[in-house]
Amino acid sequence: TMALPGQVTMVPVFALFRWLGWYGTYLPLTVPAFCGSAFYIFLLTQFFRTLPDELSEAARVDGANDLTIFARIALPLAKPALATVALFQFLGTWNDFFGPLLYINEPRKYTLAYGLQQFLSQYGTKWAQLMAGATLFTVPIIILFFFAQKTFIQGIATTGGKN
């Protein structure tokens, strides 16, 4: 799945979203983002494989079932990996230009990435307004990074040595 570029599946996916009645809405842009991509699933699988089996065995001895082990042991340890996946997914969706170009057909529904490009082509050389828009476009990314920075640093610190 990771080897196939998005352009290969573009026509069947577009036909599916049109058949579902999602063309012209934000659903083709948001719903696939929550389903997960192959890279993120692979990343999280590899992370969970690195967790020591002794943790789950000790929890089983204490009487925990699989759901309790996942919720109370594995998931808290996975916060750095989950934060990384969430940040990458947000960045990919936020910066997506091709999706809105393909699925959104009304100018009032354009996303910021597509709207900035339309502003450039429509108004030519109004660079002050374009740079103000680009600055506003980057503010949520910077805010998200500052909130997730502690989790990233914690993940780097815990993966470096044996605990």
C-alpha positions in Angstrom: 0.0 0.0 0.0 2.8 2.4 0.8 4.4 1.7 -2.6 1.3 2.9 -4.5 1.2 6.6 -5.1 -2.1 8.4 -4.5 -2.5 9.2 -8.2 -2.9 5.5 -9.0 -6.0 5.2 -6.8 -7.3 8.8 -7.5 -10.0 7.9 -10.0 -11.6 4.9 -8.1 -11.5 6.8 -4.8 -13.1 9.9 -6.5 -15.8 7.7 -8.0 -16.4 6.1 -4.5 -16.7 9.5 -2.8 -19.0 10.8 -5.6 -21.2 7.7 -5.3 -21.4 8.2 -1.5 -22.5 11.8 -2.1 -19.4 13.3 -0.5 -18.3 15.3 -3.5 -18.4 19.0 -2.6 -18.2 18.4 1.2 -15.3 18.1 3.7 -15.9 14.4 4.2 -13.4 13.1 1.6 -10.8 15.3 3.3 -11.5 14.3 6.9 -12.8 10.7 7.0 -9.8 9.1 5.4 -7.5 11.0 7.8 -9.1 9.1 10.7 -8.8 5.7 9.1 -5.0 5.7 9.2 -2.4 5.3 6.6 -0.2 2.2 6.1 2.9 4.1 7.3 1.3 5.1 10.6 0.0 1.6 11.2 3.4 0.2 10.5 5.0 2.8 12.8 2.7 2.0 15.7 3.0 -1.8 15.1 6.8 -1.5 15.3 6.5 0.6 18.5 4.2 -1.9 20.2 6.5 -4.8 19.3 9.4 -3.1 21.2 7.5 -3.1 24.5 8.8 -5.8 26.8 6.7 -8.9 27.2 7.5 -8.8 30.9 5.2 -5.8 31.4 2.1 -7.7 30.1 3.1 -10.9 31.9 3.4 -9.1 35.2 0.0 -7.5 34.6 -1.5 -10.9 33.8 -0.1 -12.3 37.1 -1.9 -9.4 38.8 -5.2 -10.4 37.2 -5.4 -7.8 34.3 -7.1 -8.8 31.1 -6.0 -7.7 27.6 -8.0 -4.5 27.5 -6.7 -3.4 30.9 -3.1 -4.2 29.8 -3.6 -2.1 26.7 -5.3 0.8 28.4 -3.2 1.1 31.5 0.2 -0.1 30.3 0.7 0.0 26.6 -1.3 3.1 25.7 0.5 5.4 28.3 3.8 4.2 27.0 2.8 4.9 23.4 2.1 8.6 24.0 5.2 9.7 22.1 4.5 7.5 19.1 0.8 8.5 19.1 1.8 12.2 19.3 4.2 11.7 16.4 1.5 10.0 14.3 -1.1 12.7 15.2 1.3 15.5 14.4 2.3 14.0 11.0 -1.3 13.3 10.2 -2.4 16.8 11.1 0.4 18.3 9.0 -0.4 16.1 6.0 -4.1 17.0 6.2 -3.5 20.7 7.0 -1.0 21.1 4.1 -3.1 19.0 1.6 -3.5 20.9 -1.6 -4.6 18.1 -3.9 -7.6 16.8 -1.9 -9.4 20.2 -1.8 -8.5 20.8 -5.4 -10.2 17.5 -6.3 -13.2 17.3 -4.0 -14.2 20.9 -3.2 -16.0 22.8 -5.9 -17.2 26.0 -4.1 -14.8 28.9 -3.4 -16.4 29.5 0.0 -15.4 25.9 1.1 -11.8 26.1 0.1 -9.2 25.1 2.7 -6.5 27.5 3.7 -3.8 25.8 1.5 -6.0 25.9 -1.6 -7.3 29.4 -0.7 -3.8 30.8 -0.4 -3.0 29.5 -3.9 -6.2 30.9 -5.3 -5.4 34.3 -3.6 -2.0 34.3 -5.3 -3.4 33.6 -8.8 -6.4 35.9 -8.4 -4.8 39.0 -6.9 -1.3 38.7 -8.3 1.2 40.8 -6.4 -0.5 41.7 -3.2 2.4 40.2 -1.2 1.6 41.8 2.1 -1.8 40.1 2.3 -0.5 36.9 1.0 2.3 36.7 3.6 -0.2 37.6 6.3 -2.4 34.7 5.2 0.7 32.4 5.1 1.6 33.5 8.6 -1.9 32.7 9.9 -1.7 29.4 8.0 1.4 28.4 10.1 0.1 29.5 13.5 -1.9 26.3 14.3 1.1 24.1 13.3 3.4 26.1 15.7 0.9 25.9 18.5 0.5 22.2 18.0 4.2 21.7 18.0 4.6 23.6 21.3 1.9 21.5 23.0 3.4 18.2 21.7 7.0 19.2 22.4 7.0 17.8 25.9 5.7 14.4 24.7 8.4 14.2 21.9 11.2 15.0 24.4 9.8 12.4 26.8 9.7 9.8 24.0 13.3 10.5 23.1 14.4 10.3 26.7 12.6 7.0 27.4 13.8 5.2 24.2 17.5 5.9 24.8 18.2 3.5 27.6 17.0 0.5 29.5 14.4 1.3 32.2 
